[in-house]
């Protein structure tokens, strides 16, 4: 493999034009976004292809589509350009009073648990700015330049420091209207009622009913969603009964929008963790992580005493 010096690297303008054209699958739309002519985009992409010796786009009539090599390069480049942007943001922040923490987080956990509590942290630490970015799939913490991430699952993130926030307990809930309509006063009645499922936890209801001595093929039928936020909305709209982590539905339980259908929660084998790169000594990160852990402990203790 040939070593590449900085002099041989493509210019930012070429990379930006390619990334934009790849994102849109269109030279015309890339030209509109970057305020260049379509021929300028085409010329820059061709120059980039000649520099790296790889065909990035297949031209079909007036349309363009990425080659396999183009797709791989575009995926890598999108991350790299985002990191360049983050480096600039950090440099600007370093010249200002505030420090910015970039946090990778699950969307429902962010909106339902973290954000309602965030004012306390920000009031106590006005010199720290928070940048929340949602991720639903595993990612490389260092490569994407996150300072910290919230991970759900097992303690299996390589090359990272992990601290448990809390274990997961899922509670069967429904709207008062749904409970009254289906008269779900016991597990056997609930098994015959419409159930809501999270696509990534298809066996959750089966596991909960198994604890109550019920096995039924119908337990997998019902509506399926890929986000907890959708299931919360569906349950509140009386579409079915849901098995939900209690800490994600605190507001609905307090207001009576959702009510527990049983006092027996399902304890899963997964937990929430706060994760940071191994060896990181960022004091703002340590401050935020300690606050997260202590806040999670208080949440767990409140639930345990209810």
NORQUIFEN-V488789 format. One record per residue. N is the residue number from 1. PSI is psi in degrees with one decimal (* if undefined). Layout:
n = [N,N]
psi = [PSI,PSI]
This chain:
n = [1,2,3,4,5,6,7,8,9,10,11,12,13,14,15,16,17,18,19,20,21,22,23,24,25,26,27,28,29,30,31,32,33,34,35,36,37,38,39,40,41,42,43,44,45,46,47,48,49,50,51,52,53,54,55,56,57,58,59,60,61,62,63,64,65,66,67,68,69,70,71,72,73,74,75,76,77,78,79,80,81,82,83,84,85,86,87,88,89,90,91,92,93,94,95,96,97,98,99,100,101,102,103,104,105,106,107,108,109,110,111,112,113,114,115,116,117,118,119,120,121,122,123,124,125,126,127,128,129,130,131,132,133,134,135,136,137,138,139,140,141,142,143,144,145,146,147,148,149,150,151,152,153,154,155,156,157,158,159,160,161,162,163,164,165,166,167,168,169,170,171,172,173,174,175,176,177,178,179,180,181,182,183,184,185,186,187,188,189,190,191,192,193,194,195,196,197,198,199,200,201,202,203,204,205,206,207,208,209,210,211,212,213,214,215,216,217,218,219,220,221,222,223,224,225,226,227,228,229,230,231,232,233,234,235,236,237,238,239,240,241,242,243,244,245,246,247,248,249,250,251,252,253,254,255,256,257,258,259,260,261,262,263,264,265,266,267,268,269,270,271,272,273,274,275,276,277,278,279,280,281,282,283,284,285,286,287,288,289,290,291,292,293,294,295,296,297,298,299,300,301,302,303,304,305,306]
psi = [130.9,140.1,145.2,122.5,169.2,-31.1,-27.4,-2.2,143.0,152.1,159.8,-36.2,-42.8,-45.5,-40.9,-42.3,-43.1,-47.1,-40.4,-43.1,-38.3,-38.9,-37.7,-14.6,38.0,126.7,-35.4,-47.8,-34.5,-40.7,-41.1,-43.7,-41.6,-1.3,46.0,174.4,157.4,-36.4,-31.7,-42.2,-47.5,-42.7,-41.9,-39.1,-41.8,-39.9,-40.4,-42.9,-40.6,-36.5,-42.7,-6.7,29.0,138.8,120.2,-32.2,144.9,123.9,119.7,99.9,-123.4,-0.8,158.0,143.4,148.5,140.6,172.9,-42.6,-37.8,-40.8,-44.8,-44.6,-41.3,-41.1,-44.9,-42.7,-36.0,-42.2,-43.6,-41.7,-35.4,-38.2,-37.3,-44.2,-42.8,-36.5,-40.5,-44.0,-43.9,-40.0,-41.1,-43.9,-36.0,-29.2,-8.0,-177.2,-36.4,149.9,146.2,129.6,123.9,120.7,124.6,126.7,152.0,137.3,-46.7,-36.9,-40.1,-52.6,-31.4,-33.9,-50.8,-53.1,-41.8,-19.3,-8.0,-28.5,-36.8,-46.9,-46.9,-33.9,-37.7,-21.8,70.6,-12.7,1.4,125.5,147.0,134.1,104.1,128.9,125.6,143.3,137.3,-12.1,156.6,147.7,166.0,112.2,-45.6,-44.3,-38.3,1.4,35.8,142.6,-33.3,155.6,156.8,123.2,137.0,129.9,-136.0,167.8,68.3,33.4,115.0,149.3,44.1,156.3,132.4,131.9,129.3,135.4,-56.7,158.7,165.2,130.1,125.6,132.6,133.2,124.9,163.6,172.0,154.2,-38.3,-44.1,-44.9,-43.8,-37.6,-43.8,-0.5,50.9,77.0,-7.4,158.4,-36.9,-39.9,-38.2,-36.9,-26.0,-4.2,162.1,133.9,147.5,137.2,143.8,128.2,-36.2,-2.4,53.1,-29.4,2.9,-49.4,-39.9,-43.0,-41.0,-44.5,-33.7,-35.8,-26.2,15.1,26.7,131.0,126.9,130.7,-27.1,-12.3,-17.4,-8.4,161.7,-167.7,142.0,138.1,155.8,7.5,139.9,-36.0,-36.4,-41.2,-40.0,-45.8,-41.5,-41.0,-42.2,-26.5,10.0,27.4,-19.2,178.1,147.0,150.2,106.7,144.9,130.8,-37.8,-9.7,-10.3,30.5,-44.6,-44.6,-36.9,-42.2,-39.5,-3.9,11.5,-39.0,146.3,146.1,140.7,-5.1,154.2,-2.8,107.4,161.4,116.9,114.2,173.8,5.3,160.5,167.2,137.5,150.0,128.2,136.6,157.2,141.9,135.1,0.7,133.4,23.9,115.9,-34.6,-37.9,-45.5,-39.7,-46.1,-42.8,-43.1,-40.6,-43.3,-47.1,-43.6,-37.0,-41.0,-38.7,-42.5,-39.0,-45.9,-40.4,-38.0,-45.8,-40.1,-29.3,-3.1,*]
